[in-house]
Amino acid sequence: MACAGPGRARGFTLVEVLVALLVMALMAALAWRGLEGVLAGRDAGRASVDRSARLATLVAQWETDLQALQADAGVPALAFDGRTLRLVRRSGQALQLVAWSLDGTQWLRWASPPLTQLGALREAWLQSQQLHPGDAAVLPLLDDVQGWQLYFHRGNAWSNAQSSADVAAAAEDAASGAARSVELLPGGVRLLLQFVDGRTLTRDVLVVNGR
């Protein structure tokens, strides 16, 4: 009696191979989409951290400028016209004029060199009225600021910086008999930044009346 030969090994049909390839392609696509989501989340988190760190640095510079205000320097120590805040601050043994300005949605800062002469300080004040974002000395800070408001604290209340008086009534100088005005700085400055994405930032800074 003849023995039966060994059975033939059964291979995959073309349909099975195609189905397997399709399943692997779907799994690869899902895995890639998941990886894209992870990478996008990582990049967004990193961008948020970087932006927060940058904003913290800018706010620290803002506070430093305001806390070094110098009154009675020959030009207004603190003036806001709705677009630009100009201030005079101490810089070692000299004075420095600083301008914070909003151009479109770009928040800018400009600072003069340290100055020791009144004429140079007045020239810097005039120069600060003609700032342009393309100027080499103008430092772009943020690109997504929709608007900003400033408030000065006087008489136990906050008021709009554009409507607050910053010069007291003239006092009589007993030595020369000439009238002189005494500049009164606010007790505090409130910054309100409005961003294009709807967020806002509010920061209050205590002002020390420098003389």
C-alpha positions as CSV (number, residue, x, y, z in Angstrom):
1,M,0.0,0.0,0.0
2,A,1.4,3.3,-1.0
3,C,2.0,5.9,1.7
4,A,0.5,9.3,1.2
5,G,3.0,12.0,0.5
6,P,3.5,15.0,2.8
7,G,0.8,17.8,2.5
8,R,1.7,20.9,0.6
9,A,2.4,24.1,2.6
10,R,-0.5,26.6,2.1
11,G,0.7,30.2,1.2
12,F,-1.1,33.5,1.6
13,T,-3.5,34.5,-1.1
14,L,-3.2,37.8,-2.9
15,V,-6.3,39.1,-1.1
16,E,-4.9,38.2,2.3
17,V,-1.6,40.0,1.5
18,L,-3.5,43.1,0.3
19,V,-5.7,43.1,3.5
20,A,-2.6,42.8,5.7
21,L,-0.9,45.7,3.8
22,L,-4.0,47.8,4.2
23,V,-4.2,47.1,8.0
24,M,-0.5,48.0,8.4
25,A,-0.9,51.2,6.3
26,L,-3.9,52.2,8.5
27,M,-1.9,51.5,11.7
28,A,1.1,53.5,10.4
29,A,-1.2,56.5,9.5
30,L,-2.8,56.4,13.0
31,A,0.6,56.2,14.6
32,W,1.9,59.2,12.5
33,R,-1.1,61.3,13.3
34,G,-0.6,60.5,17.0
35,L,3.1,61.5,16.7
36,E,2.2,64.7,14.9
37,G,-0.2,65.5,17.8
38,V,2.5,64.9,20.4
39,L,5.0,67.0,18.5
40,A,2.5,69.8,18.0
41,G,1.6,69.8,21.7
42,R,5.3,69.9,22.6
43,D,6.0,72.8,20.3
44,A,2.9,74.7,21.6
45,G,4.0,74.1,25.2
46,R,7.5,75.2,24.4
47,A,6.3,78.4,22.6
48,S,4.0,79.2,25.6
49,V,6.8,78.8,28.1
50,D,9.1,81.0,25.9
51,R,6.5,83.6,25.6
52,S,5.8,83.7,29.3
53,A,9.5,84.0,30.0
54,R,9.8,86.8,27.5
55,L,6.8,88.6,28.9
56,A,8.2,88.3,32.5
57,T,11.4,89.9,31.3
58,L,9.6,92.8,29.7
59,V,7.5,93.4,32.8
60,A,10.6,93.4,34.9
61,Q,12.2,96.0,32.6
62,W,9.0,98.0,32.8
63,E,9.1,98.0,36.6
64,T,12.8,98.9,36.6
65,D,12.1,101.9,34.4
66,L,9.3,103.2,36.6
67,Q,11.0,102.6,39.9
68,A,14.0,104.7,38.7
69,L,11.9,107.8,37.8
70,Q,13.6,111.2,38.2
71,A,11.3,114.2,38.7
72,D,12.3,117.8,38.0
73,A,14.8,116.9,35.4
74,G,14.0,119.7,33.0
75,V,11.5,117.7,30.9
76,P,8.4,115.8,32.2
77,A,9.4,112.7,34.1
78,L,6.3,110.8,33.0
79,A,4.0,111.6,30.1
80,F,1.5,109.4,28.2
81,D,-0.3,110.4,25.0
82,G,-2.2,107.2,24.4
83,R,0.4,105.8,22.1
84,T,3.7,106.4,23.8
85,L,4.8,106.6,27.4
86,R,7.9,108.8,27.9
87,L,9.8,108.8,31.1
88,V,13.0,110.1,32.6
89,R,14.9,107.6,34.7
90,R,18.1,107.6,36.7
91,S,21.0,105.7,35.1
92,G,24.0,105.8,37.5
93,Q,25.0,109.4,37.8
94,A,23.2,110.4,34.6
95,L,19.7,110.5,33.3
96,Q,18.1,108.5,30.5
97,L,15.0,109.1,28.4
98,V,12.9,105.9,27.8
99,A,9.9,105.6,25.5
100,W,7.5,102.7,25.5
101,S,5.3,102.8,22.4
102,L,2.6,100.8,20.5
103,D,2.9,100.7,16.7
104,G,0.1,98.7,15.2
105,T,0.2,95.5,17.2
106,Q,4.0,95.8,18.0
107,W,5.1,97.0,21.5
108,L,8.4,98.8,21.3
109,R,11.0,100.3,23.7
110,W,13.5,103.0,23.0
111,A,16.1,104.4,25.3
112,S,18.6,107.2,24.9
113,P,22.2,106.9,26.0
114,P,22.9,108.1,29.6
115,L,22.8,111.9,29.5
116,T,24.3,114.5,31.8
117,Q,23.2,117.8,30.1
118,L,19.8,119.3,30.0
119,G,20.1,120.3,26.4
120,A,20.8,116.7,25.4
121,L,17.9,115.5,27.5
122,R,15.6,117.9,25.7
123,E,16.9,116.8,22.3
124,A,16.3,113.2,23.3
125,W,12.7,114.1,24.3
126,L,12.1,115.6,20.8
127,Q,13.7,112.5,19.2
128,S,11.4,110.2,21.1
129,Q,8.5,111.9,19.3
130,Q,9.7,110.7,15.9
131,L,10.4,107.1,16.6
132,H,10.0,104.5,13.9
133,P,9.9,100.7,14.3
134,G,12.7,100.4,11.7
135,D,15.2,102.6,13.7
136,A,18.2,100.6,15.0
137,A,17.7,101.9,18.5
138,V,14.1,100.8,18.7
139,L,13.7,97.4,20.3
140,P,10.6,95.3,19.3
141,L,9.2,93.6,22.4
142,L,5.9,91.9,21.5
143,D,4.1,91.5,18.2
144,D,0.6,90.6,19.4
145,V,-0.5,93.6,21.5
146,Q,-3.9,95.0,20.4
147,G,-4.0,97.9,22.7
148,W,-2.8,99.3,26.0
149,Q,-4.0,101.6,28.8
150,L,-2.2,103.4,31.6
151,Y,-3.7,104.6,34.9
152,F,-2.0,106.8,37.5
153,H,-2.8,106.5,41.2
154,R,-3.4,109.9,42.8
155,G,-5.4,110.9,45.8
156,N,-6.3,107.3,46.7
157,A,-7.8,106.6,43.3
158,W,-6.8,105.4,39.8
159,S,-7.4,107.7,36.9
160,N,-6.7,107.6,33.2
161,A,-3.1,108.7,32.6
162,Q,-4.2,111.0,29.8
163,S,-6.4,113.0,32.1
164,S,-4.2,113.2,35.2
165,A,-2.4,116.4,36.0
166,D,1.3,115.9,36.6
167,V,2.3,119.4,37.7
168,A,1.4,120.9,41.0
169,A,0.5,124.5,41.5
170,A,3.6,126.8,41.3
171,A,5.3,127.5,44.5
172,E,7.1,130.8,45.3
173,D,10.9,130.5,45.4
174,A,11.9,132.5,48.5
175,A,15.5,133.0,47.3
176,S,14.9,134.4,43.8
177,G,11.2,135.4,44.0
178,A,10.5,133.4,40.8
179,A,7.7,131.0,40.5
180,R,8.7,127.4,40.0
181,S,6.6,124.4,39.3
182,V,7.1,121.2,41.3
183,E,6.4,118.0,39.4
184,L,4.4,115.5,41.3
185,L,4.7,111.9,40.2
186,P,1.8,109.5,40.8
187,G,2.0,107.0,43.6
188,G,1.6,104.1,41.2
189,V,1.2,103.2,37.5
190,R,-1.2,100.5,36.3
191,L,-0.4,98.9,33.0
192,L,-3.2,97.1,31.1
193,L,-2.1,95.2,28.0
194,Q,-4.7,93.8,25.6
195,F,-3.5,91.0,23.3
196,V,-4.9,90.0,19.9
197,D,-6.1,86.7,21.2
198,G,-8.3,88.3,23.8
199,R,-6.1,87.9,26.8
200,T,-5.2,90.8,29.0
201,L,-2.3,91.5,31.4
202,T,-2.6,94.0,34.3
203,R,0.4,95.1,36.4
204,D,0.6,97.7,39.1
205,V,4.0,99.4,39.9
206,L,4.7,101.5,43.0
207,V,6.4,104.7,42.0
208,V,9.0,106.3,44.3
209,N,9.1,110.0,43.9
210,G,12.6,110.6,42.8
211,R,14.2,114.0,43.3
